[in-house]
């Protein structure tokens, strides 16, 4: 599996992360952090079951940490679907 898709909620999360990181640490750090985050998502697309099963959030939901955020995703029709990128262990999707 190599394909992945970001839901509108995940896209919004990434925009918020970018905005916050630029305000706190500058544009260069924001670009670096988001690039690393995208690399982590690509890694998950290649090996999706690296993540932890999150039955507390929903059936077939997995999560994987990236620095100070957690990527929430599922595998649907041989595609990784990222539906949230949240700070720490926030339970927005519970």
N, C-alpha and C positions, 0 to 999 in steps of 0.2 A: 504494500500500500504506500503510495507516495502523495496522493491527493489530500488536500485539506480544504476546509471551508470555514470561514468565520461568520457567525450569525450577526445580525445587526447589533445585538447586545454586546457581543464580543468586540465588534468594531468600535462601538461607543466606549467600551472599557479601555481599549488601546488609545483612543483619542484623549480620554481623561488622564491616562498614565503619561502620555506624551506632554500634555499641557502642564501637569503637576511637576514632572521632571524638569522641564524647561524652566519653570518658575523657580524651582528649588536649587537646581544644579547646573543649569545652562543647556544650550542647544547641543553641544558636542556630547555631553553625558546622556542626554535624551536619545540621540541617534545611536549611541553605543548600546544603551540598555535595550532599546526596541529591536536593534539588530540581533542581540543575543537572545531576546525573547522569541523572535521569529525563528532563529536557529533551533531553539528548544521545541517549538511547534513542529518544525520540519522533522526533527528527531522522533517526535511522537507519531508523526504521520508514517514514518518508516517502521517504527516499533511501538505500536499503540498500547500494548499491554505492559509497558513500563510503569504506567500510572497505577494508582491505588484505587481499588473498587470503592465507590461511595454510595453504598446502599442507603445511607442516611440522607442522601440528597435525592436519589432516584434510581430506578432500575437501569442497569447498563451504563451508569455514569462513572467516569474515572476522573481523577485529579492528579496533577503533577506539579511540584513546586518549582518555581524559578525565582531565585533570590528572595525578594520580599513579596512576591505574588504567587498565586496558585492558579493554574490553568485547569478549567473544568471542560470536559469534552466527552464525546461518545463516538463510537464507530457505527456508521449507518451506511448500508449498501457499499461497503468497501471504501468508505471515505471517512476521514477524521473530521468531525464537526466540533469546532470549538465554540462553546456558547457563553463562556465567561472567563475573564482574567481579573481576579480579585486580589486585593491586598491581603496578605496574611491568610488567615483561615476564616474570613468573613463567610457568613452563611446566607448570602443574598438569595441563593437559588434553593433554599431548603423549604 
